[in-house]
Amino acid sequence: VSTQSTGTQTAYKKETHTHIHPYTKREREKQTMSAKVRASHILIKHQTSRSLYTRNTSKQTKSDPDGGKAIRSRTKQQAIEALTNIRNEIINAGDSNKQFEKFQDLAELHSDCGSYQSGGDLGWFGRGEMMKPFEDTTYALKVGEMSGIVETDSGVHIIFRTDMTD
C-alpha cells in the first residue's frame, strides 16, 4: 500500500506484487545485509595476481627483500600447491581449536595479506565488502570450518570462518 497526500486527505493506492510482499522482501534483504561474518584467511599471491607485492613485511625483509620478486616468479599452480600444503598442515593439527591456532601461526608466516599481523583476521564484514568468490565461500562456511582453495583477483586463499552475527 502506498500513500499519496492531497492536502488534508490521504489517498491509499493498492499495489500488487507477484511473489513476496514488499515488507517481507525488504526485511529479508535487511536481514541478509545486516548479517556479518568474521573470518581469517591466508593469501598466496602469484604472477597473475592484481598486485605483485606482499603486505607481509616480515617476508619482504627475509625471503623476498624486493617485496615482489618471489610473487612475480610464482605461477598460479605453484601458489595453489603451496596453499594446499599449508592447508594440509592445518588439518593435521587436530580439532577445530588446534587447527585455528595453527592457521593463525601459518598466516603470520606465509600470508601475503597485511592481515598476517593478526593471524589472518579480517575482522567483521558483510555482503558486498569482499570479492564475490571470497564472500560466497565465507558465508557458506560454518563457524569453525576452513575452506578449500578460493581463487580471486588477489591470489589464492584459504578461509577460516570464526564468527557471525544474526
Secondary structure as UniProt FT lines:
FT   STRAND          2..6
FT   TURN            7..8
FT   STRAND          9..13
FT   HELIX           22..34
FT   STRAND          37..44
FT   TURN            47..48
FT   HELIX           57..61
FT   TURN            62..63
FT   TURN            65..66
FT   HELIX           69..73
FT   HELIX           76..91
FT   TURN            92..93
FT   HELIX           96..110
FT   HELIX           114..118
FT   TURN            119..120
FT   STRAND          121..125
FT   TURN            127..128
FT   HELIX           132..140
FT   TURN            143..144
FT   STRAND          150..152
FT   TURN            153..154
FT   STRAND          155..164
//
